[in-house]
Every structure is written in C-alpha cells, then in structure tokens.
Amino acid sequence: MTADASISFDRLAHCYDATRGGLARGVAFAPALARWCAPNGPVLEVGVGTGAIAVALRGQLGRAVVGLDLAPAMLAVARERLGPCVGVADVQQLSVPDAAVATLVASWVLHLVGDPAAMLRECRRVVRGDGRLLLVSARGEVSAQDMDAVMRDLTEEIRGRADVRERLEPIASAAGWTIVAEDLTDEERWADSPAAIADRTEARLRVALLDVDDETYDRCARPMVEALRALPDPTRPREHVGRHRLFVLEPQ
Ligand SMILES: C[S@@+](CC[C@H](N)C(=O)[O-])C[C@H]1O[C@@H](n2cnc3c(N)ncnc32)[C@H](O)[C@@H]1O
C-alpha cells in the first residue's frame, strides 16, 4: 500500500452492518471504550463507519461523540445515528486544531490506513497532553466452530502480517505514544453460515480482496471458499462468541 492508499469502505457500506454485527457490536465495544476514555473533554472517533460504535459510546458516556471517515456512504448511515456531527476526513490529515481532542477512538481502522505511522502522528497532534488514543485492532478470543477450522486469515495470507501489538509498538513509540494498557471488549455474538461467507468471499466483499488480481484470489481465497461449501449443512448459521483487543495509548 502507498501512503495515500487507504481502504475506503464505500463499496462495503451496503452490507457493513449486516455482516459485522451492526448495533449489537457497538453495545459490546462501548463499556471497554468508556472505561478508558479521558474523564472529560471532546471524544472523536476516526474511521467511524456507520456510527455503530459511536452511538453506543455516546449512550454510555452521556456526551457527544464526533465522527470522521473517508467513506461518504458509511457516513450516510452514521449521520442517521449521530446527527450532523460527522464528516468526511482522512485520519492521516485531520482538519482539527492541535491538542483539541481528549479521547480519540479508532476501531478497526489502523490496518486500513495507507500509512499507519502517519495516522499515529496525526492522532498525537490532535490529542491533548493528558488525553488518550483507544485502538481496537484485533480479535481476541473467538469460540471455535467447524467452519473456523477451514477459515483462513486472508489479510495475513495476502499481505503477510505479524501480530498487531508487534506492529503497533514501534510506530506508536516513534509517533510519541506509549501503550499503557491492553483490555478486551465485552463478548460479541454473531451468527454466520459457511455458505454466506463463501458467497461474500467469492463476490470479493472482503477488505483483503477488494483489489486483488485473479491469480491472488485463486491462490489465497478459492480453496477456503471450496472448503466452506463442502462443510455439512453449509447454509446453517453457526453462532460465534468473541472479544476484541483494545490498546490504550497515552502521550509520552
Ligand atoms: C472496518 S470499518 C470500522 C468502522 C467502525 N469504526 C466500526 O468499528 O464499526 C473501517 C472504517 O475506516 C474507514 N477508513 C479507512 N481508511 C481511512 C482513513 N485514512 N481515514 C478515515 N477513515 C478511514 C473506512 O472507510 C471504514 O469506514
């Protein structure tokens, strides 16, 4: 990825909530985020998407959460949930004054940004000295189902990624952050069938596949699609229970 090649979710907006847990996901994330928010001051979520997390966090905190995102189609849904306090922006270059934000939230965004180091520097610029950056960026525990045995991490296969904390620590430190804590969100429950995941993968409605060529798709994704469809009763939804890892960062 080049520095400006972030992955906008405009092409996924129509299926985002239905395939990512929707408002229930926000309800699972909000308590852990609220636990680590600065006690007062403005809260900004970058990569706010459809606002599912922000609306739950606003309810939990009892104060406004402002949202910014690259994708107008995602923001159209967020605007219905949060009102006019959402707008288009690139987290690598925010039109926000220095030290204006007390808590900056980025949930499942860092891995999509063209230059994560630039994102972390920009976050440092806009967060005040006693503020915090809360990053949700990886799955923690996930319950095992038959389909999990054949699922493959397509992002890792295609881009060869290391553990998120290993990647985060050096770039966070260089941008002026210290990771002061790691927490887990509440349990999130979702149901998905092997057939539905196979269909979405084949339609390339997955971040890792949005821009890959046919050869990469055949090598990395096709075997998984075939294995999912070969499972017994592939259209039966399997329930999953999982938590997400939350990293708490403070200015050095
Ligand atoms: C996986 S979604 C997460 C949405 C929301 N935070 C949540 O957890 O439900 C990632 C969002 O980040 C946005 N995004 C990607 N790169 C971005 C960037 N450089 N600046 C702002 N938003 C970005 C995408 O458009 C997408 O809406």
The ligand as an SDF file (V2000), in Angstrom:
LIG
                    3D

 27 29  0  0  0  0  0  0  0  0999 V2000
  -13.7840   -1.6630    9.4920 C   0  0  0  0  0  0  0  0  0  0  0  0
  -14.5550   -0.0950    9.3490 S   0  0  0  0  0  0  0  0  0  0  0  0
  -14.7820    0.3020   11.0710 C   0  0  0  0  0  0  0  0  0  0  0  0
  -15.9510    1.2410   11.3060 C   0  0  0  0  0  0  0  0  0  0  0  0
  -16.2350    1.4740   12.8010 C   0  0  0  0  0  0  0  0  0  0  0  0
  -15.1110    2.0900   13.4680 N   0  0  0  0  0  0  0  0  0  0  0  0
  -16.5840    0.1610   13.4500 C   0  0  0  0  0  0  0  0  0  0  0  0
  -15.7500   -0.3930   14.1870 O   0  0  0  0  0  0  0  0  0  0  0  0
  -17.6720   -0.3570   13.1630 O   0  0  0  0  0  0  0  0  0  0  0  0
  -13.1950    0.9530    8.9400 C   0  0  0  0  0  0  0  0  0  0  0  0
  -13.5910    2.3700    8.5140 C   0  0  0  0  0  0  0  0  0  0  0  0
  -12.3890    3.1400    8.3780 O   0  0  0  0  0  0  0  0  0  0  0  0
  -12.5220    3.9860    7.2410 C   0  0  0  0  0  0  0  0  0  0  0  0
  -11.1870    4.4240    6.8150 N   0  0  0  0  0  0  0  0  0  0  0  0
  -10.2390    3.7180    6.1690 C   0  0  0  0  0  0  0  0  0  0  0  0
   -9.1490    4.4750    5.9580 N   0  0  0  0  0  0  0  0  0  0  0  0
   -9.4220    5.7060    6.4980 C   0  0  0  0  0  0  0  0  0  0  0  0
   -8.6920    6.9240    6.5810 C   0  0  0  0  0  0  0  0  0  0  0  0
   -7.4640    7.0500    6.0610 N   0  0  0  0  0  0  0  0  0  0  0  0
   -9.2750    7.9810    7.1830 N   0  0  0  0  0  0  0  0  0  0  0  0
  -10.5260    7.8800    7.6960 C   0  0  0  0  0  0  0  0  0  0  0  0
  -11.2740    6.7520    7.6390 N   0  0  0  0  0  0  0  0  0  0  0  0
  -10.7190    5.6730    7.0510 C   0  0  0  0  0  0  0  0  0  0  0  0
  -13.2900    3.1230    6.2450 C   0  0  0  0  0  0  0  0  0  0  0  0
  -13.9190    3.8970    5.2490 O   0  0  0  0  0  0  0  0  0  0  0  0
  -14.2830    2.4110    7.1670 C   0  0  0  0  0  0  0  0  0  0  0  0
  -15.5000    3.1050    7.2690 O   0  0  0  0  0  0  0  0  0  0  0  0
  1  2  1  0
  2  3  1  0
  2 10  1  0
  3  4  1  0
  4  5  1  0
  5  6  1  0
  5  7  1  0
  7  8  2  0
  7  9  1  0
 10 11  1  0
 11 12  1  0
 11 26  1  0
 12 13  1  0
 13 14  1  0
 13 24  1  0
 14 15  1  0
 14 23  1  0
 15 16  2  0
 16 17  1  0
 17 18  1  0
 17 23  2  0
 18 19  1  0
 18 20  2  0
 20 21  1  0
 21 22  2  0
 22 23  1  0
 24 25  1  0
 24 26  1  0
 26 27  1  0
M  CHG  2   2   1   9  -1
M  END
$$$$
